């Protein structure tokens, strides 16, 4: 097994990139040859989620950085996330209240983005 130095995934011998995160395993030559996968090898790697196409699950959180503010905002993942300004008299709230970030002055509506 070949252990990825980036994510510690245990890869099959002979692979040139980590099957989990895509980190390259460059040899001393610094170049890679192209290899055709057998049908068994192709079916073995099908259906695996790679980081570039990964989806958020219920335990994930989204980190949002707002211009001119140093602290990032963490939002728990769910099916829909509503960004806007909190308005006490109106019914329903927002998941991420942009009010403290100068939202009204910047033209952010109460229900700005989902």
N, C-alpha and C positions, 0 to 999 in steps of 0.2 A: 504494500500500500504506500501511496505517496501522500504525505501530510502537507496540506496547504499552509504556508507560513503566515498567510493573512487571516484566514478564518478557522484554521485547524481541522478542516474537513478531511476525512480519509478518502482519497481518490484511488481509482484503479491504477495499476502500473501502466506506464506508457502514455498517459495523457499529457497534453502540453498546456492545458489550462485547467484550473480548478473547476470541477463539475458543479460546485455549489455557488461560488462567488465570481468565477471567471478570471481570477488572478493568474497571470501567465507563469509557467514554469520554463524559463529560458535556460538553455544549456550554455556551455562555454562558448558556442559559436554565436549566440545572440540572435539566431534566426530559426524559424520553424518550418518544417516540411508539411505539405498537405497529405492527409491520409484519408482514404475512403473507409467509412464505417461499415461493418457487416450488418446484415438485417438484425441479428441478435443485439449488437451494440446499439443500433438505432432505437430499437424498442426499449432497451434498458434506460436510455436517457430521455425518452419521450415522457411528457407529463410532469416533468420537474419544473417547479417555479424557480426562475432566476431572479436576481435582485432587480433587474431592469423592468421586469413585468410583474413584480410582486404586488399583492393587494394588501390593503389594511385589514387586519382582523380586529376583533372586539377588544383585544388587549393593547392595541397600538395607540400611540398618541402622535399628534401632529405638532411640530414646533414652528411657530410663526414669528418672524422677526419684523418689527415695525420700524420704518425709517425714523431716524432721530431719537430712538429709544434703545437703551442698552440691554434691558432685560428681555429675553425671549418669552413668548406666551405659549404654554402647552395646552393643547385641546385634546380631550379624549375622543377617540374615533367612534363613530356610529354611522348609521346609514346616511343621514343628512346632518350637516352642520350649518347653522344659520349665523351669519356674521351681520352685525348691524349695531344700532344704538339702543340701549335699554331705555324704555319709556314706561314709567310706572303706571300711568293711567290706561295705557293700551293693554289689550289682552295678549297673553303669550309673551314669552321672553326670548332672548337670543342666547345662543350657545357661547358666543364670543362677543362681549360688549366692547365695541371700539370707541366708546365715549371717552375713556381716560386718555386716549391717544389723539385727541383733537378731531374726532370724527365729524362733529357738527360743522366745524370750520372748514373741513375738507370735502364736505358735500356727501358724507355717508348717510344713507337713509336708515330708518329703523329696521327694515328688513332688506338689507343691501345685497347679500349674496348667500346662496344655499350651496 
